[in-house]
Amino acid sequence: MTRILLIRHGQPHIALRPRTGHAGFADYIDDYEKAGLAPSDLPPEDVRDLARELEHVFTSGRPRAHQSAAALAPHAELTADPLFAEAPLAAPAIPLLWMRVPKWAVMSRLLWHMGFHPGIENARAASARAAQAADILIARARKSGAAALVAHGYFNWMIGGQLLRRGFKRRGSHRARYWNTVIYESKDD
């Protein structure tokens, strides 16, 4: 059995729901990318149990993802690769609109899928990157029986789609919560 764990990072050390305008949301995106793991946010026991046997864990290298991987599997070798970075967001310039950051993120993601990607990676390129990420994880899992990635919610979901297309079965579901873990398995031929 080949097993791949896709784990979302823990809670970043940043305010999660501030109300802001479009310029503030643009600054928030930058601050979120630089934020490390909140000091009090430890991996849940069930996720630590899954990671206990891992000798190697991939991460995006973003501080919140890398620190989450280190907290989850301190015994494992970590490989940081920007290939696993989150699919980017851009702040649409909508004057006079003030919303909480999660609403800005949803609107930005929808606009990104509709072609709004000023100066950032577009949805097609991110999808191709997710396919590359799936290739790396599958190769590692076939070599050692399991692979794990501690990265980002939306990009993990994109990788999961690639794994499903390649015949993997999913256990769990991708949710917008920290430490969310989804397991993909495939019987070896």
Secondary structure, 3 states (H helix, E strand, C coil): CEEEEEEECCCECCCCCCEECHHHHHHHHHHHHHCCECCCCCCCHHHHHHHCCCCEEEECCCHHHHHHHHHHCCCCEEEECHHHCCCCCCCCCCCCCCEEHHHHHHHHHHHHHCCCCCCCCCHHHHHHHHHHHHHHHHHHHHHHCEEEEEECHHHHHHHHHHHHHCCCEEECCCCCCCCCEEEEEECCC
